């Protein structure tokens, strides 16, 4: 699955390759181009980013849990809550925002590179549009463990200066994510982020 995910040159190509591997035919075409594939070996965290420059869209997709990988299982089982730095969310919260320490560790292993790549991907276009008349739409997604990491990124992007200035909007598509944080985290998340959730258990 990792080889399939990393070799696709576009988001739609990944879906087409997956369909082909399952014996189906895909006629999907897209203007998205893959701009990077990140693979942190120490945490076994993978994420791909695609860009549609014509329509001002980015897709950030996190890989989900691979049950045969002990690092993924270790991440899932690191249940002790950890405090989330309020500076990431642009505020100083009296009630601490806490999240699953395993998810936070995996997210932090790729966080800086993701944020840098997102800024680099849209900055050439933003420089030509200082009034932010053309907003970039960032879609963040993932399944299971990937859904948890997507949740953390979506909240941080929604709280960023780029979002406050109107340069970006964020939508998160979540497929079967486990619980990420405490009630305070959920409240802050719901106040700041647009999201769509698919519960695999209800299929």
C-alpha positions in Angstrom: 0.0 0.0 0.0 2.9 2.4 0.8 4.3 1.8 -2.7 1.0 2.5 -4.3 0.5 5.7 -2.2 4.0 7.1 -2.8 4.2 6.4 -6.6 1.0 8.2 -7.6 1.7 11.5 -9.3 -1.8 12.9 -8.5 -4.6 12.5 -6.0 -6.9 11.1 -8.7 -4.1 8.8 -10.0 -3.9 7.3 -6.5 -7.6 6.5 -6.6 -7.3 5.2 -10.2 -4.3 2.9 -9.2 -6.2 1.6 -6.2 -9.3 0.9 -8.4 -7.1 -0.9 -10.9 -5.4 -3.0 -8.2 -8.9 -4.1 -7.1 -9.9 -5.1 -10.7 -12.0 -2.0 -11.4 -11.8 0.6 -14.1 -11.4 4.3 -13.3 -11.9 7.1 -15.7 -11.2 9.9 -13.2 -9.0 12.8 -14.4 -7.7 15.7 -12.4 -5.6 18.8 -12.5 -3.9 17.9 -9.3 -0.1 17.3 -9.3 1.8 15.7 -6.4 4.2 18.1 -4.9 5.7 15.8 -2.2 5.5 12.6 -0.3 6.8 12.6 3.3 7.9 9.4 5.0 9.2 9.7 8.6 10.9 6.4 9.3 11.2 6.8 13.0 7.4 7.1 13.5 6.4 5.4 10.3 4.2 8.4 9.3 3.4 9.0 5.7 1.7 12.0 4.1 1.3 13.2 0.6 0.4 16.7 -0.7 -1.2 17.4 -4.1 -1.8 20.9 -5.7 -4.3 22.2 -8.2 -2.8 25.5 -9.1 -5.5 26.4 -11.6 -8.3 26.2 -9.0 -6.2 27.1 -5.9 -6.6 23.8 -4.1 -4.3 21.6 -2.0 -5.0 18.1 -0.7 -3.0 16.8 2.3 -3.6 13.0 2.9 -2.3 11.0 5.8 -1.9 7.2 5.6 -3.9 5.2 8.1 -2.9 2.4 10.5 -1.2 -0.6 9.0 -1.8 -3.3 11.5 1.3 -5.3 10.5 3.5 -2.3 11.4 4.5 -2.3 15.1 5.3 1.4 15.0 1.7 2.2 14.0 0.4 0.0 16.8 2.8 1.7 19.3 1.5 5.1 18.2 -2.1 4.0 18.6 -1.4 2.6 22.1 0.4 5.7 23.5 -2.8 6.7 25.4 -1.4 9.1 28.0 -2.8 12.6 27.2 -0.4 15.4 26.3 -0.9 19.1 26.4 -1.2 20.9 23.1 0.8 24.1 22.9 -1.7 27.0 22.9 0.5 29.0 20.5 -0.3 26.5 17.8 -3.9 27.5 18.0 -3.4 31.2 18.3 -4.7 31.5 21.9 -4.0 31.2 25.6 -6.5 28.7 27.0 -7.2 28.7 30.7 -8.4 25.1 30.4 -5.7 22.9 28.9 -6.2 21.4 25.5 -5.1 17.8 25.7 -4.6 15.2 22.9 -3.5 11.6 22.5 0.2 11.6 23.0 0.9 9.0 20.3 -1.0 10.9 17.7 0.7 14.1 18.7 4.1 12.5 18.5 3.4 11.1 15.0 2.0 14.5 13.8 5.0 16.4 15.2 7.4 14.1 13.3 6.1 15.6 10.0 4.5 18.9 11.2 7.2 21.4 10.4 7.8 20.0 6.9 4.1 20.0 6.1 3.6 23.6 7.2 6.7 24.7 5.3 5.6 22.9 2.1 2.0 24.3 2.3 3.4 27.8 2.6 5.9 27.2 -0.2 3.1 25.7 -2.4 0.9 28.8 -2.2 3.3 31.6 -1.6 4.2 32.3 -5.3 0.5 32.8 -6.0 -0.2 34.8 -2.8 2.6 37.2 -3.7 0.7 38.1 -6.9 -2.5 38.5 -5.0 -1.7 40.6 -1.9 -5.4 41.3 -1.2 -6.2 37.6 -1.0 -9.0 37.9 -3.5 -8.4 34.3 -4.5 -8.6 32.1 -1.5 -6.7 28.7 -1.4 -8.8 25.7 -0.4 -7.0 23.1 1.6 -8.5 19.7 2.0 -7.0 17.5 4.8 -7.9 13.9 5.0 -7.0 10.5 6.5 -8.3 7.2 7.6 -8.0 5.7 11.2 -4.6 6.9 12.5 -4.4 9.1 9.4 -7.7 10.7 10.4 -6.4 11.6 13.8 -3.3 13.2 12.3 -5.5 15.0 9.8 -7.6 16.4 12.7 -4.5 17.9 14.3 -3.3 19.5 11.1 -6.8 20.8 10.2 -7.1 22.6 13.6 -3.7 24.1 13.4 -4.2 25.4 9.9 -7.6 26.8 10.8 -6.0 28.7 13.6 -3.1 30.0 11.6 -2.4 33.5 10.4 -3.0 32.3 6.8 -6.5 31.4 7.7 -7.1 34.5 9.8 -5.9 36.7 6.9 -8.3 35.0 4.5 -5.5 33.4 2.4 -6.7 29.8 3.0 -9.8 27.9 4.0 -9.7 24.4 5.5 -12.0 21.4 5.1 -11.3 18.1 6.8 -12.7 14.8 5.5 -12.3 12.2 8.3 -12.7 8.5 7.8 -13.0 6.4 11.0 -10.7 8.5 13.2 -10.4 7.5 16.9 -10.8 10.2 19.6 -8.0 12.7 19.4 -8.4 14.9 22.4 -10.3 16.0 25.5 -13.6 17.9 25.6 -11.8 21.3 25.4 -10.0 20.1 22.3 -13.3 19.0 20.7 -14.9 22.4 21.5 -12.0 24.4 20.1 -11.9 22.1 17.0 -15.6 22.5 16.3 -15.5 26.2 16.7 -12.7 26.6 14.1 -12.9 23.8 11.5 -15.2 22.5 8.9 -15.2 18.8 8.7 -17.0 15.7 7.4 -16.8 12.4 9.3 -17.3 8.9 8.1 -17.7 6.3 10.8 -16.6 2.9 9.3 -18.5 1.1 12.0 -21.8 2.3 10.5 -21.2 0.9 7.0 
